[in-house]
Amino acid sequence: MKVAVVGATGMVGNVMLQVLAERNFPITELLLVASERSVGKQLAYKGKDYTIIGLQDAVNAKPDIALFSAGGATSELWAPKFAEVGCTVVDNSSAWRMDATKKLVVPEINGNVLTKEDKIIANPNCSTIQLVMALAPLHKKYTMKRVVISTYQSVSGTGVKAVQQLENEIQGIKGEMAYHYPISRNAIPQCDVFLENGYTKEEMKLVKEPKKILGDDSFSVTATAVRIPTAGGHSEAVNVQFENDFDLADVRKLLSETPGVIVQDNLDTNTYPMPIYAHNKDEVFVGRIRRDESQPNTLNMWIVADNLRKGAATNTIQIGEYLIENGLV
Ligand SMILES: NC(=O)c1ccc[n+]([C@@H]2O[C@H](COP(=O)([O-])OP(=O)(O)OC[C@H]3O[C@@H](n4cnc5c(N)ncnc54)[C@H](OP(=O)(O)O)[C@@H]3O)[C@@H](O)[C@H]2O)c1
């Protein structure tokens, strides 16, 4: 496969290169693409140096697959140009996620919706991916009625600039701000911009994307997304009300049998998921599984994943692997 990584110099792009190498993705030719600012710079992949090229040069090279993580505006403008030359684009931005003509895919859940005709495929938002990985098997068995999510999201979810802001603040250096406020020793109840309904864009992604991925809009979702000063890894406190009652032991068994999900839930040993343990892992970790005693058929749980891995790079690459394994590219 001739593979282009668009946004190769970014937070997600960097992890993308790491995951491509780890999984031995079948690359015959690699094109590393970024903005004009980076064209000509060198980046290493599997010990070999590659020169960063611009978007037009990448289109001209007609890659088989392009893995995009260069922001929504770049995707909107350039993904169609890659698709036009026969390339299949897997896009990490929010540009195409809710477009009715594009698939929104977590391979373990709905990889089967993909066809050869899909030339632009959307990768869900990081906080959505870890959420649906845990919700999908439970929804199948108990049928969700309502989900309430509170997120505790790391600065790496905002990109390089935000990681630098946190580093600067810890070291007492004055620098560029990615957020309106200091993030060190703080919790900012705003992830992304506010919309007319008073929710942030991130919160509305959590409301809309799970329905599209699960192919079901019969359940309702509400969310509060908060940025906290963790370097990497998003956490979510999730309350789910089901149509049907459940047994807690069955819930734990079901989740622990779900590929890509690991249950970390032992109160005797203070075992529960945390960002420091999810770091650099591809799995989604679930713990603090308990009954909501305030109303029937309702579960509380705590979900953690590395937002740059399963939340972005790994899921994108898994989509690429699915396309190759199923002869769709
Ligand atoms: N961070 C996460 O957890 C996460 C999770 C899921 C999805 N995403 C999405 O992935 C995308 C990238 O996020 P990130 O965190 O990696 O951001 P980032 O660290 O700021 O990196 C942005 C990347 O995009 C490139 N880029 C920016 N403008 C460009 C342009 N006009 N043409 C070509 N390349 C351009 C940058 O190249 P230069 O270095 O040359 O500027 C850089 O490689 C965003 O759409 C984001 O929403 C991020």
The ligand as a MOL file (V3000), in Angstrom:
LIG
                    3D

  0  0  0     0  0            999 V3000
M  V30 BEGIN CTAB
M  V30 COUNTS 48 52 0 0 0
M  V30 BEGIN ATOM
M  V30 1 N -5.4380 15.0420 19.8360 0
M  V30 2 C -6.4200 14.1660 19.8960 0
M  V30 3 O -6.6480 13.4760 20.9030 0
M  V30 4 C -7.3140 13.9520 18.7270 0
M  V30 5 C -8.1740 12.8750 18.7760 0
M  V30 6 C -8.9930 12.6400 17.6950 0
M  V30 7 C -8.9460 13.4730 16.6210 0
M  V30 8 N -8.1100 14.5340 16.5910 0 CHG=1
M  V30 9 C -8.1170 15.3760 15.4110 0
M  V30 10 O -6.9350 15.1540 14.6680 0
M  V30 11 C -6.5250 16.3660 14.0430 0
M  V30 12 C -5.1170 16.7230 14.4550 0
M  V30 13 O -5.0510 16.8490 15.8590 0
M  V30 14 P -3.6750 16.9710 16.6310 0
M  V30 15 O -4.0250 16.9110 18.0580 0
M  V30 16 O -2.6670 16.0290 16.0870 0 CHG=-1
M  V30 17 O -3.2410 18.4890 16.2230 0
M  V30 18 P -1.7930 19.1420 16.1450 0
M  V30 19 O -0.8840 18.5020 17.0980 0
M  V30 20 O -2.0180 20.6000 16.2360 0
M  V30 21 O -1.2840 18.7820 14.6580 0
M  V30 22 C -1.8880 19.3040 13.5050 0
M  V30 23 C -1.2650 18.6790 12.2670 0
M  V30 24 O -1.9630 19.1620 11.1220 0
M  V30 25 C -1.0450 19.7720 10.2140 0
M  V30 26 N -1.6790 20.8960 9.5490 0
M  V30 27 C -2.2440 21.9880 10.1010 0
M  V30 28 N -2.7050 22.8230 9.1450 0
M  V30 29 C -2.4080 22.2380 7.9550 0
M  V30 30 C -2.6180 22.6060 6.5970 0
M  V30 31 N -3.2080 23.7420 6.2580 0
M  V30 32 N -2.1740 21.7640 5.6430 0
M  V30 33 C -1.5500 20.6060 5.9510 0
M  V30 34 N -1.3330 20.1990 7.2280 0
M  V30 35 C -1.7600 21.0180 8.2090 0
M  V30 36 C 0.0760 20.2600 11.1030 0
M  V30 37 O 1.2420 20.4600 10.3030 0
M  V30 38 P 2.3790 21.5190 10.7580 0
M  V30 39 O 3.1860 20.8390 11.8230 0
M  V30 40 O 3.1360 21.7220 9.5020 0
M  V30 41 O 1.6750 22.7280 11.2560 0
M  V30 42 C 0.2040 19.0580 12.0440 0
M  V30 43 O 0.8650 17.9890 11.4150 0
M  V30 44 C -7.5850 17.4020 14.4190 0
M  V30 45 O -8.5430 17.4310 13.3900 0
M  V30 46 C -8.1670 16.8520 15.6780 0
M  V30 47 O -9.4700 17.2940 15.8840 0
M  V30 48 C -7.2690 14.7810 17.6160 0
M  V30 END ATOM
M  V30 BEGIN BOND
M  V30 1 1 1 2
M  V30 2 2 2 3
M  V30 3 1 2 4
M  V30 4 1 4 5
M  V30 5 2 4 48
M  V30 6 2 5 6
M  V30 7 1 6 7
M  V30 8 2 7 8
M  V30 9 1 8 9
M  V30 10 1 8 48
M  V30 11 1 9 10
M  V30 12 1 9 46
M  V30 13 1 10 11
M  V30 14 1 11 12
M  V30 15 1 11 44
M  V30 16 1 12 13
M  V30 17 1 13 14
M  V30 18 2 14 15
M  V30 19 1 14 16
M  V30 20 1 14 17
M  V30 21 1 17 18
M  V30 22 2 18 19
M  V30 23 1 18 20
M  V30 24 1 18 21
M  V30 25 1 21 22
M  V30 26 1 22 23
M  V30 27 1 23 24
M  V30 28 1 23 42
M  V30 29 1 24 25
M  V30 30 1 25 26
M  V30 31 1 25 36
M  V30 32 1 26 27
M  V30 33 1 26 35
M  V30 34 2 27 28
M  V30 35 1 28 29
M  V30 36 1 29 30
M  V30 37 2 29 35
M  V30 38 1 30 31
M  V30 39 2 30 32
M  V30 40 1 32 33
M  V30 41 2 33 34
M  V30 42 1 34 35
M  V30 43 1 36 37
M  V30 44 1 36 42
M  V30 45 1 37 38
M  V30 46 2 38 39
M  V30 47 1 38 40
M  V30 48 1 38 41
M  V30 49 1 42 43
M  V30 50 1 44 45
M  V30 51 1 44 46
M  V30 52 1 46 47
M  V30 END BOND
M  V30 END CTAB
M  END
